[in-house]
Amino acid sequence: MLEKALKGSPKYYIWVGFLLLVILGASGVYLMQLMQGLTITGMSRDVSWGFYIAQFTYLVGLAASGVMIVLPYYFHNYKKFKDLVIFGEFMAIGAVVMCLGFIVVDIGQPQRMLNVMLYPTPNSVLFWDMVVLNGYLILNVLVGWTCLECDRQNLPHPKWSKTLAYVSIVWAFSIHTVTAFLYQGLPGRHYWLTAILAARFLASAFCSGPAILLLVIMLTQKVTTFKANVEGIATLAKIITYAMIVNVFFFLLEVFTAFYSGIPGHTHSIVYLFKGLEGHAELVPFMWTAAALAVGSLCLLIPPRLRDNLKILPWSLAILVIATWIDKGLALLIGGFNPTPFDTIATYWPTGKELIISAMIYAIGALVVTVLFKVATEVKQETGASQKEAVPVEN
């Protein structure tokens, strides 16, 4: 079926060509990092994780979010998600590819990744993170591609694919839980040292991930003849709303616990993020922007009249994604490193070269998603599934 990705409109070729140019151009900067090391980044002794790991953390949530479609479809036989489930699985593939890419560039010397496999250490959370990420990638490739091929040939899905789909649902929860354990297992970092961190990770994943997926599906509908089931879109938007409410609630629990207890280690990081400490207030504008956008997204998503309006919904989802990205893709990591165990502030900001290399990883993921979505939409159009199940749009 990959041959379907070789044919498309001029806009499709322009988009693919643009992604290839970004990958090619940024790869030169990555080669510079391979020769010079991580000194080209803004990381230091006190901030040993930077923009790369922050993006890895956020994208693990995007990968896990596919379960919000797969679970209702397979566990509850919710047919409205029939056309969306394949896109959720393919989005997960692209997200895991980007996650692995950010790990590769963060390690500095990629060959060191072989040590995790050559010298396995089951008592290490990092070892299990590698296991669950690669396992989730394999599960989604097998299930997604097999089911799409069966749809193309009008054949029933094999029983083993449904079994693997059930396994992938449990696996989706594990990939983000294990990632949270990487953070909350560090006793010297009070901002991460909370039992609710894994739950916060999952809540943010289940609102931001489906929001990104829904935005990409809406864009796909604009540039192709594919039409997703409107009831399915409405249900997914409702799931996103509930997850965002829980995400905000969990963060407020952290704020209450920190300030009501008065434990300095827990309050300092939040004060640093929202007010600044010792004259360092680099993230303050970003955090208040994220807070305003989070509240704004809920104001647009909670009322059914606004949430079901397909002209307003993309804007609601976009500001939700920005809010969660600031909170989880940047502030969570920098806030966890500050103050340091020596009660000092270690300033960090990604360098231009870090951003360029990150753009390369995002372009690789976008290319994978573009190709997979192109194949999926072509198959859906061939089988006529999208036309049969499409519902007229009402605003």
C-alpha positions in Angstrom: 0.0 0.0 0.0 3.0 2.3 0.3 2.8 3.1 -3.4 -0.3 5.2 -2.6 2.0 7.7 -0.9 3.9 8.3 -4.1 0.9 9.9 -5.9 -0.8 13.1 -4.8 -1.6 16.7 -5.7 1.0 19.4 -6.2 0.3 20.7 -2.6 1.1 17.2 -1.3 4.4 17.2 -3.1 5.2 20.7 -2.0 4.5 19.7 1.7 6.6 16.5 1.4 9.4 18.4 -0.3 9.4 21.1 2.4 9.7 18.4 5.1 12.6 16.8 3.3 14.4 20.1 3.0 14.0 20.8 6.7 15.3 17.3 7.5 18.3 17.7 5.1 19.1 21.2 6.2 18.9 20.5 10.0 20.8 17.3 9.7 23.9 19.4 9.1 23.5 21.0 12.5 23.0 17.6 14.0 26.3 16.5 12.5 27.8 19.5 14.1 26.4 18.3 17.5 27.9 14.8 16.8 31.3 16.3 16.3 31.2 19.0 19.0 29.0 17.3 21.6 26.2 18.7 23.6 28.1 21.9 24.3 26.1 23.4 21.4 23.0 23.1 23.6 22.0 25.3 26.5 22.3 22.4 29.0 24.8 22.4 31.8 25.8 20.4 34.9 22.8 21.6 36.8 20.3 21.3 33.9 21.2 17.9 32.4 17.9 17.5 30.6 16.8 20.2 28.2 14.5 20.9 25.3 15.0 17.5 23.7 13.7 15.6 26.8 10.9 18.1 27.2 9.7 17.3 23.7 10.2 13.6 24.3 7.9 13.8 27.4 5.2 15.7 25.5 5.3 13.4 22.5 5.0 10.3 24.7 1.6 11.7 25.7 0.7 12.2 22.0 1.6 8.5 21.4 -0.4 7.3 24.4 -3.5 9.4 23.4 -4.5 7.0 20.7 -6.0 4.9 23.4 -8.8 7.4 23.7 -10.1 6.2 20.3 -8.9 2.6 20.4 -10.5 1.8 23.8 -14.1 2.9 23.0 -13.9 1.2 19.6 -12.6 -2.2 20.8 -13.9 -2.4 24.3 -17.3 -0.7 23.8 -17.8 -1.4 20.1 -18.3 2.3 19.5 -18.7 2.3 15.7 -18.5 6.1 15.3 -14.8 5.8 15.8 -14.3 3.2 13.0 -12.8 5.7 10.6 -10.8 7.5 13.3 -9.2 4.5 15.0 -6.7 3.9 12.2 -5.6 7.5 12.3 -5.1 7.2 16.0 -2.8 4.2 15.6 -0.9 5.9 12.7 -0.5 9.1 14.8 0.9 7.0 17.6 3.5 5.5 15.2 4.7 9.0 14.2 4.8 10.2 17.8 6.9 7.2 19.0 9.3 7.8 16.0 9.7 11.4 17.2 10.2 10.2 20.8 13.0 7.9 19.8 14.5 10.6 17.7 14.7 13.0 20.6 16.3 10.3 22.8 18.9 9.8 20.1 19.9 13.4 19.8 19.8 13.9 23.6 22.2 11.0 24.3 24.9 12.8 22.3 26.5 9.5 21.0 23.7 7.3 19.6 25.8 4.2 19.8 25.4 4.3 23.6 21.8 3.3 23.1 23.1 -0.2 22.3 24.3 -0.5 25.9 20.7 -0.6 27.0 20.1 -3.8 25.0 23.6 -5.3 25.3 23.7 -4.8 29.1 20.0 -4.9 30.2 19.3 -3.6 33.7 15.7 -4.5 34.7 16.1 -2.4 37.9 16.5 0.7 35.7 13.4 2.7 34.8 15.2 3.8 31.6 15.5 0.2 30.5 11.7 -0.3 30.9 11.1 3.0 29.1 12.9 1.6 26.1 10.9 -1.7 26.3 7.5 0.0 26.4 8.2 2.6 23.7 9.6 0.1 21.2 6.9 -2.4 22.1 4.1 0.2 21.6 5.6 1.1 18.2 5.6 -2.5 17.0 2.0 -3.1 18.3 0.7 -0.1 16.4 2.5 -0.9 13.2 1.2 -4.5 13.3 -2.4 -3.7 14.2 -2.7 -0.5 12.1 -1.2 -1.8 8.9 -2.9 -5.2 9.1 -6.4 -3.8 9.8 -6.0 -1.2 7.0 -5.0 -4.0 4.5 -8.0 -6.0 5.5 -10.2 -3.0 5.0 -8.8 -2.5 1.6 -9.5 -6.1 0.6 -13.0 -6.1 2.4 -11.8 -8.9 4.7 -12.6 -9.3 8.4 -9.8 -8.4 10.8 -7.9 -11.4 12.1 -8.5 -12.3 15.7 -4.9 -11.8 16.6 -5.0 -8.2 15.6 -7.9 -7.6 18.0 -5.9 -9.3 20.8 -2.9 -7.1 20.1 -5.2 -4.0 20.0 -6.3 -4.9 23.6 -2.7 -5.3 24.6 -1.9 -1.9 23.0 -4.6 -0.3 25.2 -2.8 -1.4 28.4 0.6 -0.6 26.8 -0.5 3.0 26.1 -1.0 3.6 29.8 2.4 2.0 30.5 4.5 4.2 28.2 3.5 7.4 29.9 3.4 6.0 33.4 7.0 4.7 33.0 8.0 8.1 31.6 6.6 9.8 34.7 8.5 7.3 36.9 11.7 8.6 35.3 10.9 12.0 36.8 9.3 11.2 40.1 12.1 8.7 41.0 14.5 11.6 41.5 14.4 12.5 45.2 16.4 15.8 44.8 13.8 17.3 42.5 10.7 18.3 44.6 8.6 19.6 41.7 8.6 16.0 40.2 8.6 14.2 43.6 4.9 13.7 43.8 2.8 10.5 43.6 0.3 12.2 41.3 2.8 12.9 38.5 1.9 9.8 36.5 -1.8 10.7 36.8 -1.0 14.3 35.7 1.0 12.9 32.7 -1.9 10.7 31.6 -4.5 13.5 32.1 -2.5 15.9 30.0 -1.9 13.2 27.4 -5.5 12.4 27.0 -6.5 16.0 26.3 -3.6 17.3 24.3 -2.9 14.1 22.2 -6.5 13.7 20.9 -6.6 17.5 20.4 -3.6 17.3 18.0 -5.0 14.2 16.4 -8.4 15.9 15.8 -6.7 19.0 14.4 -4.7 16.8 11.9 -7.9 14.9 10.9 -9.7 18.2 10.3 -6.9 19.4 8.2 -6.9 16.1 6.3 -10.6 16.6 5.6 -9.9 20.0 4.1 -7.1 18.7 1.7 -8.7 15.4 0.7 -12.2 14.0 0.0 -12.1 12.0 3.2 -14.9 12.8 5.7 -14.8 11.6 9.3 -18.0 10.8 11.1 -19.2 14.0 12.7 -20.7 12.2 15.7 -17.3 10.6 16.3 -15.6 14.0 16.2 -18.1 15.3 18.7 -17.5 12.4 21.0 -13.8 12.8 20.8 -14.1 16.6 21.6 -16.1 15.7 24.6 -13.4 13.2 25.8 -10.8 16.0 25.3 -12.9 18.3 27.4 -13.2 15.9 30.3 -9.5 15.1 30.2 -8.6 18.8 30.2 -10.8 19.4 33.2 -9.0 16.6 35.1 -5.6 17.9 33.9 -6.3 21.4 35.4 -7.8 19.9 38.5 -4.6 17.8 39.1 -2.4 20.8 38.7 -4.5 22.8 41.2 -4.1 19.9 43.7 -0.3 20.3 43.4 -0.6 24.0 44.1 -2.8 23.4 47.1 -0.5 20.7 48.5 2.6 22.9 48.0 1.3 26.1 49.6 -1.0 24.7 52.3 1.8 22.4 53.6 4.3 25.3 53.3 7.1 22.9 52.4 9.8 25.1 50.7 11.0 22.5 48.3 7.5 22.2 46.8 6.6 25.9 46.8 9.9 27.2 45.3 9.5 25.6 41.9 5.9 26.9 41.5 7.0 30.4 42.7 9.9 30.3 40.2 7.5 29.5 37.4 4.8 32.0 38.1 6.5 34.8 39.9 10.3 34.3 39.6 13.0 33.8 42.1 16.2 35.7 42.8 15.6 37.9 39.8 15.0 35.1 37.4 11.6 35.3 35.8 12.2 33.9 32.3 9.3 31.6 32.3 6.8 33.8 34.1 5.1 35.2 30.9 4.9 31.8 29.4 3.3 30.2 32.5 0.6 32.9 32.8 0.0 32.6 29.1 -0.5 28.9 29.5 -2.8 29.4 32.5 -4.9 31.9 30.5 -5.1 29.6 27.5 -6.0 26.6 29.6 -8.9 28.5 31.2 -9.9 29.9 27.7 -9.9 26.4 26.2 -12.3 25.1 28.9 -14.6 28.1 28.4 -14.8 27.2 24.7 -15.0 23.4 25.2 -17.4 23.0 28.2 -20.5 24.6 26.6 -21.9 22.0 24.1 -23.1 24.8 21.8 -19.5 26.1 21.4 -17.8 22.6 21.5 -20.0 21.3 18.7 -19.4 24.3 16.5 -16.9 23.0 13.9 -15.7 26.5 13.1 -14.8 27.3 16.8 -13.6 23.8 17.7 -10.2 24.0 15.9 -9.4 27.2 17.7 -10.4 25.7 21.0 -8.1 22.7 20.4 -5.2 24.9 19.2 -5.1 27.0 22.4 -5.4 23.8 24.5 -2.4 22.3 22.7 -0.4 25.5 23.2 -1.3 25.6 26.9 -0.4 22.0 27.6 2.8 22.3 25.6 4.1 25.2 27.6 3.2 23.5 30.9 4.5 20.0 30.0 6.9 20.5 27.1 9.0 23.3 28.7 8.0 24.4 32.2 7.7 21.0 33.8 11.4 20.2 33.0 12.9 23.6 33.7 10.8 24.0 36.9 11.9 20.7 38.1 15.6 21.7 37.9 15.0 25.0 39.8 15.9 25.7 42.4 18.9 23.3 42.4 19.7 21.2 45.5 22.1 24.0 46.5 19.2 26.5 46.5 20.5 28.3 43.4 18.8 29.1 40.1 20.3 27.4 37.0 19.1 29.3 34.0 18.4 27.4 30.9 17.1 28.3 27.5 17.4 26.2 24.3 19.9 27.5 21.8 19.1 28.1 18.2 21.0 24.9 17.2 18.8 22.9 19.7 15.7 24.3 18.1 16.9 23.5 14.6 17.7 19.9 15.5 14.3 19.6 17.2 12.7 20.9 14.0 14.5 18.0 12.2 12.9 15.5 14.5 9.4 17.1 14.2 9.8 17.1 10.4 10.7 13.4 10.4 7.6 12.7 12.5 5.4 14.9 10.3 6.7 13.0 7.2 5.9 9.6 8.8 2.4 10.8 9.7 1.8 12.4 6.3 2.7 9.2 4.5 0.6 7.0 6.7 -2.4 9.3 6.6 -2.1 9.5 2.8 -2.2 5.8 2.6 -5.1 5.6 5.0 -7.2 8.2 3.3 -6.6 6.6 -0.1 -7.8 3.2 1.2 -10.8 4.8 2.9 -11.8 6.5 -0.4 -11.3 3.3 -2.4 -13.5 1.3 -0.1 -16.1 4.0 0.2 -16.2 3.7 3.9 -15.9 7.4 4.5 -18.8 8.2 2.2 -21.1 5.6 3.7 -20.6 6.7 7.3 -20.3 10.5 6.8 -22.9 12.7 8.4 -23.9 16.1 7.2 -22.2 18.9 9.1 -24.3 21.2 11.1 -22.9 24.3 12.7 
